Amino acid sequence: MGAVSTYVDAEWMDLTAAAKYAHISREVIKGAIIAGQLDAYEKPVSRGRSACAERKNVLLRISKADVDRWIRRSWRKADATTFGLSAAAGEIAALSATA
């Protein structure tokens, strides 16, 4: 089985690159696209390639800006509870003092 190619440039990525960029699986990215949460654009089929062959591995392009927006909308923002702390000022101040 051959290696999966990854397309990335300053603005656009393929599905594999978008998953690597966000440090998540391709299936999570695909799910977000299917759910309409993340925009992706289908690249037209090149001459000499059959549409049937392309359906198996659709050539998608996803913008980095769209991935960043999706992350901000969909993922929970980190806060004190992320680190097992309460939001109490004393607990956070004590942690800050030791840093």
C-alpha positions in Angstrom: 0.0 0.0 0.0 1.5 3.4 -1.0 1.9 6.4 1.1 -1.0 8.9 1.2 0.1 12.1 -0.4 -0.4 15.3 1.5 -1.0 18.7 -0.1 -0.4 21.9 1.8 0.5 25.4 0.9 0.2 28.7 2.7 -3.6 28.8 2.5 -5.0 25.4 1.5 -4.6 21.8 2.6 -5.9 18.4 1.6 -7.8 16.2 4.1 -4.7 14.5 5.5 -2.8 17.8 5.9 -5.8 19.4 7.6 -6.0 16.5 10.1 -2.3 16.8 10.8 -2.5 20.6 11.1 -5.3 20.2 13.8 -3.6 17.2 15.4 -6.7 15.0 15.0 -7.8 12.1 12.8 -9.0 12.4 9.2 -12.3 10.9 10.3 -12.9 13.9 12.6 -12.2 16.3 9.8 -14.5 14.3 7.5 -17.2 14.3 10.1 -17.0 18.1 10.5 -17.3 18.5 6.7 -20.2 16.1 6.4 -22.0 17.9 9.4 -21.5 21.2 7.6 -19.3 22.5 10.4 -16.2 22.8 8.3 -16.0 24.1 4.7 -14.2 22.1 2.1 -14.0 22.5 -1.6 -13.9 19.7 -4.1 -11.1 20.1 -6.7 -12.3 19.4 -10.3 -11.3 16.1 -11.7 -8.2 16.4 -13.9 -8.2 15.2 -17.5 -7.3 11.7 -18.0 -8.6 10.6 -14.6 -12.0 8.9 -14.3 -14.7 10.3 -12.1 -15.2 6.8 -10.6 -11.6 6.6 -9.5 -11.8 10.1 -8.0 -14.9 9.3 -5.9 -12.9 6.9 -3.9 -10.4 9.6 -2.8 -12.2 12.9 -3.4 -9.7 15.7 -4.0 -10.7 18.2 -1.3 -9.1 21.5 -0.4 -9.6 23.0 3.1 -8.4 26.4 4.0 -6.2 26.8 7.1 -8.4 29.8 8.1 -11.5 27.6 8.0 -9.8 25.0 10.2 -8.8 27.6 12.7 -12.4 29.0 12.8 -13.8 25.6 13.2 -11.5 24.8 16.1 -12.5 28.1 17.8 -16.2 27.4 17.4 -16.2 23.7 18.1 -13.6 22.9 20.7 -14.0 23.8 24.4 -11.9 26.8 25.4 -9.2 25.8 28.0 -9.7 27.3 31.5 -8.8 26.5 35.1 -10.9 23.3 35.0 -8.7 22.0 32.1 -5.9 21.7 34.7 -8.1 20.3 37.4 -8.3 23.6 39.2 -11.4 25.5 40.4 -11.8 29.1 39.1 -11.3 30.3 42.7 -8.9 33.2 42.6 -6.8 31.9 45.5 -6.1 28.5 43.8 -5.1 30.2 40.6 -3.0 32.9 42.4 -1.2 30.1 44.3 -0.3 28.3 41.1 0.9 31.6 39.5 3.1 32.3 42.5 5.0 29.0 42.1 5.7 29.5 38.4 
